[in-house]
Amino acid sequence: MADLADTSATSEDPLSPSSHHTSSAPQQQRSYSPRPHQPRGDRDSDGGRYASELHSVRINAGQRTFYLDLKESGKGKFFKLSEKSRGGRKITIMFDVEDLPKFMDAFNEMQTKI
């Protein structure tokens, strides 16, 4: 798996709406850090039973913070990817662990394009 802290290949945040415009503003450093395991309950992807957190990683990227959580419910393991902007807006997607290779392939393909 690629080191998420290595941003030498690009100087822009590809998810930033302003990344498609040239800017002379200094770029903020992005960082990756695993969060300590903190067992806590959360609703699983079907909104029903509670899921326990198995592992969590926080990624600081400019004015955004991303959280990637591995969780497990009665239906199995799944990933929860959340973005929290400095304005407090939070967006979350969830996908089953079986789909991780598809996401990894897509990210690896996108990395070859930058």
C-alpha positions in Angstrom: 0.0 0.0 0.0 1.3 3.5 -0.8 2.5 5.8 1.9 -0.2 8.4 2.2 2.2 11.0 3.6 4.2 11.1 0.4 2.9 14.1 -1.5 6.0 14.8 -3.5 4.3 13.6 -6.7 1.8 16.4 -6.7 1.6 19.8 -5.2 -2.2 20.1 -5.3 -5.1 18.5 -3.5 -6.8 16.6 -6.3 -10.1 16.7 -4.4 -10.0 20.4 -3.9 -12.4 22.4 -6.2 -9.6 24.9 -6.6 -7.1 22.3 -7.8 -8.3 22.8 -11.3 -7.2 26.5 -11.2 -3.7 27.8 -11.0 -2.9 29.4 -7.6 0.1 31.0 -6.2 -1.0 30.3 -2.6 1.4 28.1 -0.6 0.3 24.4 -0.4 -0.5 22.9 3.0 1.3 19.8 4.0 -0.8 16.6 4.2 -0.2 14.0 6.8 -1.3 10.5 7.7 -1.7 9.1 11.1 -3.3 6.0 12.5 -5.8 6.8 15.2 -5.6 4.7 18.4 -8.1 1.9 18.5 -11.1 3.2 20.4 -13.9 0.7 20.5 -17.2 2.5 19.9 -20.5 1.7 18.5 -21.8 3.0 15.2 -24.7 2.1 13.0 -23.7 -0.2 10.2 -24.4 0.4 6.5 -28.0 -0.7 6.7 -28.7 1.8 9.6 -29.6 -1.1 11.9 -27.3 -3.0 14.3 -24.4 -1.3 15.8 -20.9 -1.9 14.4 -17.7 -2.0 16.3 -14.6 -0.1 15.2 -11.6 -2.4 14.5 -9.1 0.1 13.1 -9.1 3.8 12.1 -6.7 6.1 10.2 -6.9 9.9 10.0 -5.6 11.7 6.9 -5.0 15.5 7.1 -5.2 17.1 3.7 -5.3 20.8 3.6 -8.5 22.2 5.1 -10.0 18.7 5.1 -9.7 15.7 7.4 -10.5 12.2 6.2 -11.2 9.2 8.4 -10.9 5.7 7.2 -12.5 3.2 9.6 -12.6 -0.6 9.4 -15.8 -1.7 11.2 -17.5 -4.9 11.9 -21.2 -5.6 12.4 -23.3 -8.7 12.5 -23.3 -8.7 8.7 -19.5 -8.6 8.4 -16.7 -6.1 8.0 -16.9 -2.9 6.1 -15.1 0.4 5.5 -16.4 3.8 6.4 -14.7 6.7 4.7 -15.6 10.2 6.0 -14.6 13.7 5.0 -14.9 16.5 7.4 -14.2 20.0 6.2 -13.1 22.9 8.3 -16.6 24.3 8.0 -18.0 21.2 9.8 -19.6 19.6 6.8 -19.3 15.8 6.9 -19.7 13.3 4.1 -19.5 9.6 4.6 -19.5 6.5 2.3 -19.4 2.9 3.2 -18.3 -0.2 1.3 -17.8 -3.9 2.0 -14.2 -5.2 2.6 -14.7 -7.4 -0.5 -14.7 -4.2 -2.6 -11.4 -2.9 -1.3 -9.3 -4.3 -4.2 -11.6 -2.4 -6.7 -11.0 0.9 -4.8 -7.2 0.2 -4.6 -7.1 -0.6 -8.3 -8.9 2.7 -9.1 -6.6 4.7 -6.8 -3.5 3.1 -8.4 -4.8 3.9 -11.8 -5.5 7.5 -10.9 -2.0 7.8 -9.4 -0.5 6.9 -12.7 -2.4 9.9 -14.2 -0.8 12.6 -12.0 
